[in-house]
Amino acid sequence: MKRRLFLGTAPAVLAAPALAQSWRPDRPIEIIVGFTPGGATDVDARLYARFLEPRIQGTVVVSNRPGAGGEVALAAIARGRPDGTVLGTTNMPGLLTIPIERPAQFKLGDFQGIGNLIGDPSAISVASSSPYQSIEQLFEAARRAPESITFGSPGIGTDDHLLVVLIQAATGLRFNHVAFQGDPPIRTAILGNQIVATGLNLGYVLANNEGMRLLALAAPQRSRFAPDLPTLQEKGLNVNMASERGLVMPVGTPDHIVSRFREATADIARDPEFIKAIEARSLLVQYEAGDAWFTRLRQDEERYRQLWATTPWAQR
């Protein structure tokens, strides 16, 4: 009897990879993005969609649903049909911080990880016309007049916002945080002198650097894309922050479909043309497979809960 049971389960295990390879979408696949068109996450998603279509043998469309620092989109993904036609981008740390800071419409357990793709460190920028030529000058202005320096981000709990929270916690400075719905509106506000500074990611600023001045990078080491840009650590401030951008599907999506997307995404991350396109935007492909990625995210989630206990960023 035991032998029959063992043999009876074997064909299903062996058939799983074949089932994943044979799956084809019967309607267009929607990639839901939580920020406005033209921002870094949106551009990443549209590039990924172009490389995904031939691998999945289906049509892929990008849908922008900005709002609440990405919560609107993440909630839509969590409620999406678990049939392989709903895929969504994620942004770290918002994927983890939003449910910590407020009663959110989603949680990490609502998703299955397809894989993390992009790493993009945060960078502090001002307008080229700004009187602040260095990060020291910006910090000194904030020290002289607390909350006089406006600092834009895509929303509460995003990487740009947590960057300024960590800087405040480390230095005692106080900035005036202003939330927007994506990168392009922040850049417009900087160029229009509506805000003073921002923590937009390095890749986005380098791709849209007209009228912008980079002051410092929130990374452990300098970027090869901006070798002259000093890090906050070089300035004696142990603050690092970055946007990690990955892809998820609603929990409950059949395993063979999830496997299909994971295999396609891993293949895209190795594609020399994809890597070239990403690096042309001063970004790095930092692929992490779905299961390993989510294991790490659960550990990161606990660290953010500890940060919330000591520095509740919604109040900053």
Long-range contacts (C-beta under 8 A, 24 or more apart in sequence): 16-255, 16-256, 16-259, 17-259, 19-256, 20-256, 20-257, 20-259, 20-260, 20-263, 21-260, 23-84, 23-256, 23-257, 23-260, 24-56, 24-57, 24-58, 25-56, 25-57, 25-58, 25-59, 25-84, 25-85, 27-85, 28-58, 28-59, 28-60, 28-61, 28-85, 29-56, 29-58, 29-59, 29-60, 29-61, 29-84, 29-85, 29-86, 29-87, 30-60, 30-61, 30-62, 30-63, 30-80, 30-85, 30-86, 30-87, 31-60, 31-61, 31-62, 31-63, 31-87, 31-88, 31-89, 31-247, 32-63, 32-65, 32-73, 32-76, 32-77, 32-80, 32-86, 32-87, 32-88, 32-89, 33-62, 33-63, 33-64, 33-65, 33-73, 33-88, 33-89, 34-65, 34-66, 34-67, 34-69, 34-70, 34-71, 34-72, 34-73, 34-74, 34-88, 34-89, 34-91, 34-94, 35-64, 35-66, 35-70, 35-73, 35-91, 35-154, 35-181, 35-182, 35-183, 36-64, 36-66, 36-181, 36-182, 36-183, 36-184, 36-185, 37-64, 37-184, 38-182, 38-183, 38-184, 39-154, 39-182, 39-183, 39-184, 39-204, 40-120, 40-183, 40-201, 40-203, 40-204, 40-243, 40-245, 40-283, 41-89, 41-91, 41-243, 41-245, 42-182, 43-281, 44-89, 44-117, 44-118, 44-245, 44-278, 44-283, 45-89, 47-274, 47-277, 47-278, 48-117, 48-247, 48-265, 48-268, 51-268, 51-271, 51-273, 51-274, 52-264, 52-265, 52-268, 55-264, 55-267, 55-268, 56-260, 56-261, 56-264, 66-181, 66-182, 67-181, 68-98, 68-155, 69-94, 69-98, 69-154, 69-155, 69-156, 69-157, 69-158, 69-161, 69-179, 70-94, 70-95, 70-98, 70-154, 70-155, 70-158, 71-98, 71-104, 71-105, 71-106, 74-98, 74-104, 74-105, 74-106, 75-104, 75-105, 75-106, 77-106, 77-110, 77-111, 77-248, 77-249, 77-250, 78-105, 78-106, 78-107, 78-110, 78-111, 78-250, 78-251, 79-250, 80-249, 80-250, 81-250, 82-249, 82-250, 82-251, 82-252, 82-253, 82-254, 83-253, 83-254, 83-257, 84-249, 84-253, 84-254, 84-257, 84-260, 84-261, 86-249, 86-250, 87-114, 87-247, 87-248, 87-249, 87-261, 88-247, 88-248, 88-249, 89-245, 89-246, 89-247, 90-244, 90-245, 90-246, 90-247, 90-248, 91-158, 91-159, 91-243, 91-244, 91-245, 92-159, 92-242, 92-243, 92-244, 92-245, 92-246, 92-297, 92-300, 93-157, 93-158, 93-159, 93-162, 93-300, 93-304, 94-155, 94-157, 94-158, 94-159, 95-297, 96-297, 96-300, 96-301, 96-304, 97-157, 97-158, 97-162, 97-304, 97-308, 97-313, 98-156, 98-157, 100-157, 100-301, 100-304, 100-305, 100-308, 101-156, 101-157, 101-308, 101-312, 101-313, 101-314, 102-314, 108-294, 108-297, 108-298, 108-301, 109-251, 110-250, 110-251, 111-248, 111-249, 111-250, 111-251, 112-248, 112-249, 112-250, 112-251, 112-253, 112-258, 112-290, 112-294, 113-246, 113-247, 113-248, 113-290, 113-291, 113-293, 113-294, 113-297, 114-246, 114-247, 114-248, 114-249, 114-258, 114-261, 114-262, 114-265, 114-290, 115-246, 115-247, 115-262, 115-265, 115-266, 115-269, 115-287, 115-288, 115-289, 115-290, 115-293, 116-244, 116-245, 116-246, 116-286, 116-287, 116-288, 116-293, 117-245, 117-246, 117-247, 117-265, 117-268, 117-269, 117-285, 117-286, 117-287, 118-243, 118-244, 118-245, 118-246, 118-278, 118-283, 118-284, 118-285, 118-286, 119-242, 119-243, 119-244, 119-283, 119-284, 119-286, 120-201, 120-202, 120-203, 120-204, 120-242, 120-243, 120-244, 120-245, 120-283, 120-284, 121-201, 121-202, 121-217, 121-218, 121-219, 121-223, 121-240, 121-241, 121-242, 121-243, 122-159, 122-160, 122-163, 122-199, 122-200, 122-201, 122-202, 122-217, 122-218, 122-219, 122-241, 122-242, 122-243, 123-199, 123-200, 123-201, 123-202, 123-205, 123-214, 123-215, 123-216, 123-217, 123-218, 123-226, 123-229, 124-163, 124-197, 124-198, 124-199, 124-214, 124-215, 124-216, 124-218, 124-232, 125-190, 125-197, 125-198, 125-199, 125-200, 125-205, 125-212, 125-213, 125-214, 125-215, 126-190, 126-196, 126-197, 126-198, 126-212, 126-213, 126-215, 127-190, 127-191, 127-193, 127-211, 127-212, 127-213, 128-211, 128-212, 128-213, 129-193, 129-211, 130-196, 130-213, 132-196, 132-197, 132-213, 132-215, 133-213, 134-215, 135-215, 135-216, 135-230, 135-232, 135-235, 136-235, 138-196, 138-197, 138-215, 139-171, 139-173, 142-173, 142-174, 142-175, 143-173, 146-173, 146-174, 147-174, 147-175, 147-176, 148-176, 149-175, 149-176, 149-196, 149-197, 150-175, 150-176, 150-177, 150-178, 150-194, 150-195, 150-196, 150-197, 151-175, 151-176, 151-177, 151-178, 151-195, 151-196, 151-197, 151-198, 151-199, 152-178, 152-179, 152-180, 152-186, 152-189, 152-190, 152-195, 152-197, 152-198, 153-177, 153-178, 153-179, 153-180, 153-186, 153-198, 153-199, 154-179, 154-180, 154-181, 154-182, 154-183, 154-186, 155-179, 155-180, 155-181, 156-313, 156-314, 157-313, 157-314, 159-199, 159-201, 159-241, 159-242, 159-243, 160-186, 160-198, 160-199, 160-200, 160-201, 160-241, 161-199, 161-313, 162-241, 162-313, 163-199, 163-218, 163-239, 163-241, 164-199, 164-316, 165-311, 165-313, 165-316, 166-239, 166-241, 166-311, 167-232, 167-237, 167-239, 168-316, 169-310, 169-311, 170-237, 170-238, 170-239, 171-237, 177-316, 187-212, 199-241, 201-242, 201-243, 202-226, 202-229, 202-282, 203-281, 203-282, 203-283, 206-281, 206-282, 207-281, 207-282, 218-242, 223-282, 225-282, 226-282, 244-286, 246-288, 246-293, 258-290, 262-289, 262-290
